[in-house]
Structures are given as structure tokens and as C-alpha cells.
């Protein structure tokens, strides 16, 4: 599973929080550290992600909306054609 940065951004915007406000809530002095994470330049650590989710109003047991399955295209085609995904 992969963290969906577009969803993270969409949720932040839906909450009416700017990157600057999110950065300050995270404890950073400028928006740059947050912006780099939201744009995928810097990886988001697990603890950072949990803090971001809580700022956005999510509990730790309800974070699945922020993740997408990372299934290679060839395997997705096999699944759609009725094939099986061997994991």
C-alpha cells in the first residue's frame, strides 16, 4: 500500500487548512518542511503521518482512505480479466 499524497492534500484543503497552518500545527516554523512532504520530495514518517491525520480529524483506526494499493498494471489487467493475483 502506498500513501496517497493527493488525498492528503485534498483532505487538508477540505478542512480549510493551508500548508502554512499545517506546518505550524506540525511544529515547523515554515511551510517548507510540510510542502516537501505533501509534494513527495521528502518521505513522510509514520509518526508524522499520524500527527497529520489527527490534525485533519482522523483517528488512527480510520486511516485507510489515505492509502492506495500498488498493484502493477500487468497484474491489474489479469485481475480484470478474471485472473488471480498470486501474493
HELIX and SHEET records of a PDB file:
HELIX    1   1 UNK A    5  UNK A   14  1                                  10    
HELIX    2   2 UNK A   19  UNK A   26  1                                   8    
HELIX    3   3 UNK A   32  UNK A   38  1                                   7    
HELIX    4   4 UNK A   46  UNK A   55  1                                  10    
HELIX    5   5 UNK A   64  UNK A   66  5                                   3    
HELIX    6   6 UNK A   73  UNK A   80  1                                   8    
SHEET    1   A 2 UNK A   2  UNK A   3  0                                        
SHEET    2   A 2 UNK A  67  UNK A  68 -1                                        
END                                                                             
